[in-house]
Amino acid sequence: MRAHTLRLRSGDPWAPYAPDEAMPWDLRRVVHLHRRAGFAATWDELRRDLNDGPEASINRLLEGKSRSCGIPAEFAAFAARLADRALAAPAPDRLKGWWVYRMLFGPDPLTERLTLMWHNHFATGNLKVNDLGLMRRQNETLRALGRAPFGRLLHAMLRDPALLIWLDAAENTKGHPNENLARELMELFTLGIGHYSEDDVKQAARALTGWKLVGDEARFVPTRHDSGTKTILGRTGAFDAAGLAALLLNHPAASRRLAWRLCHEFFGEGVIDDRTLEALAAGLRAHDLDIGWGVATVLRSRRFFDTSNLGNRVSSPVEYAVGAARALEMFGPSPSTPVLADWCARLGQDLFDPPNVGGWPGGRAWITTRSAIGRANFAAGLVEGTPVGLPGPLDAVGLANRHDQGRNPSFFAQLLLGTATPRIPIDDAETARRDIARLLASPEAQRT
């Protein structure tokens, strides 16, 4: 009966994963799940999930309960104080540190991962916005609505003060339309290139007129709005921002753009073909563009755990730095999160300041000669301790012994990669640290 069920599902590119001889539920796949959908995991979390199987492990991740180690008792209250202090200073480095703190210590790594994904999708930079309060508010919106039906997030972002400043919405008025928001709304946020015309952009800009900032709030001013008839994507009406959003959300290209975004986040290059992408897009259309449904479908799928999807996606600097600190249980004392954020910026990913409206390109673009050297320097600094704000070096021997792995030379390879090699002897602390730094600087550790 089980074999018959698998045959029936063989035509579904998003068929759920069930361990078998070809794709067993092993440590490699447990590490893959946490590195690809979160920010790595501790040894106890990995062993727990290996024992409990994929269904329980994936459910914990989706429910925000995957972490059992290193979560401060007053996490939410302390995180809020960190953000408040950053705004009071004001200090951009502290706000970046606040977000890294959430990624490193928070109970829900998948939500933080999706918040980072949406930050890259609705790319907004504080260098232009110049208001940490608005950047924090946008970040909280992305976190709160990151798994909602996409329409809720899109409508919220079209009223988001930071995004409106970033894309010059205040200059978009009746009789003097500014096309910046309209163009990026179509090209980057919803449809993608090739699904609209230049005239569609001009007419969409008219629909988006009327918004301005009053203090730190976005306000609609009717006298600034062009209420005339517009023709957009072949439809004619007196569209405003809400009507335009509805028009875009109903376009088939929007579901495909969102399917691409999810696949770009959770899969390596060359894993997802057009048929598989379109199947996910069709599912999103059938589920009101529900991102939570899409994420769950991806993470539960056989495609996600396929051998072709293991170790072939280059980690972003944030994923790389936070994941290494998390896996090595740097909880108390912990690295300085503003210093970790600064390392990420030096490696090419400056939180709250993406390079342009297109965000970070990701993939192989993360690895250059300069960034490879930078990642090796970070790995050395992480185990040395003081370059990341720790009082002293990593106690590699103590970490292994806490988990009864002091005699297992494969421990750190299993912890960081889910594999048995390379072998790192744990009988000498300094040698072990040097070998761990070398492992973290390896290509295998930089690909999830």
C-alpha positions in Angstrom: 0.0 0.0 0.0 2.8 2.4 0.9 4.6 1.8 -2.4 1.3 2.3 -4.3 0.8 5.6 -2.5 4.3 6.8 -3.5 3.6 5.9 -7.1 0.4 8.0 -7.1 2.4 10.9 -5.7 5.3 10.6 -8.2 3.7 13.1 -10.5 3.4 15.8 -7.8 6.6 17.9 -7.7 5.7 19.0 -4.2 4.9 15.5 -2.8 5.7 15.3 0.9 9.0 13.8 2.1 8.9 10.3 3.5 12.3 8.8 4.4 13.4 5.8 2.3 16.6 4.1 1.4 17.5 6.7 -1.2 16.7 9.7 1.1 17.0 8.6 4.7 16.3 10.9 7.6 19.9 11.2 8.7 22.0 13.9 10.4 22.9 15.5 7.1 19.2 16.2 6.4 18.6 17.4 10.0 21.4 19.9 9.7 20.2 20.9 6.2 16.7 21.7 7.6 18.0 24.0 10.3 20.7 25.7 8.2 18.4 26.3 5.3 15.2 27.3 7.2 16.7 28.8 10.3 20.2 29.7 11.6 21.7 26.3 12.4 21.0 24.3 15.5 22.8 23.0 18.6 23.9 19.4 19.1 21.0 18.7 21.5 18.5 20.1 19.0 20.0 18.1 16.1 19.9 14.8 18.1 16.4 15.4 19.2 15.2 15.9 15.7 17.1 13.0 14.4 15.4 10.8 16.9 11.9 12.3 16.5 11.8 12.2 12.7 10.9 14.7 10.0 7.3 15.4 10.7 7.8 16.4 14.3 11.0 18.3 13.5 9.4 20.3 10.6 6.3 21.0 12.7 8.4 22.4 15.5 10.1 24.7 13.1 6.8 25.9 11.5 5.3 26.5 15.0 8.3 28.5 16.3 9.3 25.9 18.8 12.4 24.4 17.2 14.9 25.9 19.7 15.4 24.2 23.1 18.7 25.9 23.9 20.0 29.4 24.5 16.7 31.2 24.7 16.9 33.9 27.5 14.1 33.7 30.0 13.1 37.3 29.3 13.9 37.3 25.6 11.1 39.4 24.3 11.4 42.1 27.0 15.2 42.3 26.6 15.0 42.4 22.8 12.5 45.3 23.0 14.8 47.2 25.4 17.7 46.7 22.9 15.6 48.3 20.1 14.4 51.1 22.4 18.0 52.0 23.3 19.0 52.0 19.7 16.3 54.5 18.8 17.0 56.6 21.8 20.7 57.0 21.0 20.1 57.0 18.0 22.5 54.2 16.9 22.1 52.3 13.7 24.7 49.7 14.8 22.6 48.9 17.9 19.5 48.4 15.8 21.3 46.0 13.6 22.5 44.3 16.8 18.9 44.1 18.0 18.0 42.1 14.9 21.0 39.8 15.1 20.1 39.2 18.8 16.6 38.1 17.7 18.2 35.7 15.1 20.7 34.3 17.5 18.6 33.9 20.7 14.9 34.0 19.6 12.6 31.0 19.8 11.4 31.3 16.2 14.3 31.2 13.7 12.0 30.5 10.7 10.1 33.8 11.3 13.4 35.7 11.5 14.6 34.0 8.4 11.4 35.1 6.6 11.7 38.6 8.0 15.1 38.7 6.4 13.7 37.4 3.1 11.0 40.1 3.0 13.6 42.8 3.9 15.4 41.7 0.7 12.1 41.7 -1.2 10.9 45.1 -0.1 14.4 46.3 0.1 14.6 49.6 2.1 17.7 51.4 3.3 18.2 53.6 6.3 20.9 55.6 4.6 18.0 57.3 2.7 15.2 56.8 5.1 17.3 58.2 8.0 14.8 57.2 10.7 15.6 54.2 12.8 12.1 54.2 14.3 10.5 53.8 10.8 13.0 51.0 10.0 12.2 49.2 13.2 8.5 49.5 12.5 8.9 48.1 9.0 10.9 45.2 10.4 8.1 44.4 12.8 5.6 44.5 10.0 7.6 42.1 8.0 7.9 39.8 11.0 4.2 40.0 11.9 2.8 39.4 8.3 5.7 37.4 6.8 3.6 34.2 6.8 0.2 35.8 6.2 -1.6 35.8 2.8 0.6 38.1 0.7 -2.2 40.6 0.1 -2.1 41.6 3.8 1.7 42.3 3.6 1.5 44.1 0.3 -1.3 46.5 1.5 0.7 47.2 4.7 3.8 47.9 2.8 2.0 50.3 0.5 1.3 52.4 3.7 4.7 51.8 5.2 6.4 55.1 5.9 9.9 53.8 5.4 9.1 52.3 2.0 7.2 55.4 1.0 10.3 57.6 1.8 12.6 55.1 0.1 10.6 55.2 -3.1 9.8 58.9 -3.1 6.0 58.4 -2.7 5.6 61.9 -1.2 6.7 63.3 -4.6 3.9 61.4 -6.4 1.0 63.8 -6.6 -1.9 64.6 -8.9 -0.5 66.1 -12.1 3.1 65.3 -11.2 3.3 61.5 -10.9 6.6 59.9 -9.7 7.0 56.4 -11.1 9.5 55.0 -8.6 7.0 53.1 -6.3 4.8 52.0 -9.2 7.8 50.6 -11.1 9.2 48.6 -8.2 5.7 47.5 -7.1 5.3 45.8 -10.5 8.9 44.8 -11.3 10.1 43.6 -7.9 7.2 43.2 -5.4 4.5 41.5 -7.5 4.8 40.7 -11.2 8.4 40.6 -12.3 9.9 41.9 -15.6 7.9 41.2 -18.8 4.4 41.3 -17.4 3.6 45.0 -17.7 4.3 47.9 -20.0 5.7 51.3 -19.5 2.2 52.8 -19.8 1.1 50.4 -17.1 3.8 51.9 -14.9 2.7 55.5 -15.7 -1.0 54.7 -15.0 -0.1 52.8 -11.8 1.8 55.8 -10.6 -1.4 57.9 -10.9 -3.2 55.3 -8.8 -0.6 55.6 -6.1 -0.8 59.4 -5.8 -2.1 61.1 -2.6 0.1 59.6 0.1 2.4 61.7 2.2 4.1 61.6 5.6 2.6 63.6 8.5 5.1 63.2 11.3 5.9 59.5 11.3 2.6 58.3 9.8 1.5 57.8 6.2 -1.6 59.8 5.5 -3.8 59.8 2.4 -4.6 63.4 1.2 -7.5 63.3 -1.3 -6.6 66.6 -2.9 -3.2 65.1 -3.9 -4.7 62.0 -5.4 -5.5 61.6 -9.1 -9.0 60.1 -9.0 -9.4 60.0 -12.8 -9.9 56.8 -14.9 -6.8 54.7 -15.5 -6.2 51.7 -17.7 -3.7 49.2 -16.1 -3.0 45.7 -17.4 -6.0 45.9 -19.7 -8.4 46.9 -16.9 -10.0 50.3 -16.7 -11.2 52.1 -13.6 -10.6 54.9 -11.1 -7.9 52.8 -9.4 -6.4 54.0 -6.1 -3.6 52.2 -4.2 -5.9 49.5 -2.8 -7.6 48.9 -6.2 -4.2 48.7 -7.9 -2.9 46.2 -5.3 -6.0 44.0 -5.8 -5.4 44.1 -9.6 -1.8 43.0 -9.2 -2.6 40.3 -6.6 -5.1 38.7 -9.0 -2.5 38.6 -11.9 -1.1 35.1 -12.5 2.4 36.5 -12.5 2.1 37.5 -8.9 1.8 33.9 -7.7 4.8 32.9 -9.9 6.9 35.8 -8.5 6.1 34.7 -4.9 6.8 31.0 -5.8 10.2 32.2 -7.2 10.9 34.1 -4.0 10.3 31.1 -1.8 12.3 28.8 -4.1 15.2 31.4 -4.2 15.2 31.3 -0.4 15.0 27.6 0.2 16.6 25.9 -2.8 20.0 26.0 -4.4 20.7 26.8 -8.0 19.3 24.4 -10.7 17.1 22.5 -8.3 13.7 23.9 -9.3 12.5 23.7 -12.9 9.7 25.6 -14.5 7.1 22.9 -14.0 7.9 22.7 -10.3 7.8 26.4 -9.9 4.5 26.7 -11.7 3.0 24.0 -9.5 3.9 26.0 -6.4 2.5 29.1 -8.0 -0.8 27.3 -8.8 -1.0 26.2 -5.2 -0.4 29.7 -3.9 -3.2 30.9 -6.2 -5.5 28.3 -4.8 -4.6 29.3 -1.2 -5.1 33.1 -1.5 -1.3 33.6 -1.9 -0.9 32.3 1.6 2.8 32.4 2.3 2.5 30.2 5.4 1.0 27.5 3.2 3.8 28.0 0.7 6.5 27.7 3.3 5.0 24.6 4.8 4.6 23.0 1.4 8.3 23.6 0.6 9.7 22.5 3.9 7.6 19.3 4.0 8.4 18.4 0.4 10.5 15.6 -0.9 12.1 18.2 -3.2 13.5 20.1 -0.2 15.3 17.1 1.2 16.4 15.7 -2.2 20.1 15.1 -2.5 20.3 17.6 -5.3 19.3 20.3 -2.8 21.9 19.5 -0.1 24.9 21.8 0.3 24.4 23.7 -3.0 23.2 27.1 -1.8 25.7 29.8 -0.7 24.8 31.1 2.8 24.4 34.8 3.1 26.8 36.6 5.6 24.0 36.8 8.2 23.1 33.1 7.8 26.8 32.2 8.0 27.8 34.3 11.0 24.7 33.7 13.1 24.6 30.0 12.2 28.2 29.5 13.3 27.7 31.2 16.6 24.5 29.3 17.2 25.8 25.9 16.4 28.9 26.5 18.7 26.5 27.5 21.5 28.0 30.9 22.1 25.2 31.8 24.5 26.9 32.8 27.8 29.0 34.8 27.4 27.8 35.6 23.9 29.3 37.6 21.1 28.4 41.2 20.8 25.5 41.3 18.4 26.3 44.8 17.0 29.9 43.4 16.4 28.4 40.4 14.6 26.2 42.7 12.5 29.3 44.7 11.6 31.0 41.5 10.5 28.0 40.8 8.3 28.2 44.3 6.8 31.9 43.8 6.0 31.1 40.5 4.4 28.5 42.2 2.1 25.2 42.2 4.0 24.6 45.4 5.9 21.2 45.0 7.7 18.8 47.8 7.1 20.9 49.0 4.2 20.6 46.7 1.2 22.6 47.9 -1.8 19.6 49.1 -3.9 15.9 48.5 -4.5 16.7 45.0 -5.9 18.2 43.9 -2.6 21.1 41.6 -2.3 21.4 39.3 -5.4 22.5 36.3 -3.3 23.7 33.0 -4.6 27.2 32.9 -6.0 27.4 36.7 -5.8 28.1 36.3 -2.1 31.4 34.7 -2.8 34.3 36.9 -4.2 38.0 36.8 -3.5 37.5 39.5 -0.9 34.5 37.9 0.8 36.2 34.5 0.9 39.1 36.1 2.8 36.7 38.0 5.0 34.8 34.8 5.9 38.1 33.1 6.8 38.9 36.0 9.0 35.5 35.9 10.6 35.9 32.2 11.3 39.3 32.8 12.9 37.9 35.7 14.9 34.9 33.7 16.1 36.9 30.9 17.7 39.5 33.4 19.0 36.6 35.3 20.7 37.8 38.8 21.2 37.2 39.9 17.6 33.5 39.2 18.1 33.2 40.7 21.5 33.8 37.6 23.6 36.1 37.7 26.6 38.1 34.7 25.5 38.5 31.9 23.0 36.0 29.2 22.2 36.2 26.3 24.6 35.9 23.6 22.0 37.0 20.8 24.3 34.4 21.8 26.9 31.7 21.9 24.2 32.5 18.4 23.0 32.7 17.1 26.5 29.3 18.6 27.5 27.8 16.4 24.9 29.9 13.3 25.7 31.7 13.7 22.3 35.2 14.3 23.6 36.5 11.2 22.0 34.6 11.7 18.7 36.9 13.4 16.2 34.0 13.8 13.8 31.9 15.8 16.3 32.4 19.3 14.8 31.9 18.1 11.3 28.7 16.4 12.3 27.6 19.5 14.3 28.3 22.0 11.5 27.9 20.0 8.3 26.0 16.8 9.3 28.9 14.7 7.9 31.6 12.5 9.3 34.6 14.4 7.8 36.8 16.3 8.3 38.0 14.7 11.6 39.1 17.2 14.2 41.0 15.7 17.2 39.7 17.2 20.5 42.6 16.5 22.8 44.2 19.9 22.4 42.2 23.1 22.7 44.3 25.3 20.5 44.6 22.8 17.7 40.9 22.1 17.9 40.1 25.8 17.6 42.4 26.2 14.6 40.8 23.2 12.9 37.3 24.5 13.6 38.2 27.8 12.0 39.5 26.0 9.0 36.3 24.0 8.8 34.1 27.1 9.0 36.2 28.7 6.3 35.8 25.7 4.0 33.4 25.8 1.0 31.2 23.1 2.6 30.5 25.3 5.7 29.6 28.3 3.5 27.0 26.3 1.6 23.8 25.1 3.1 
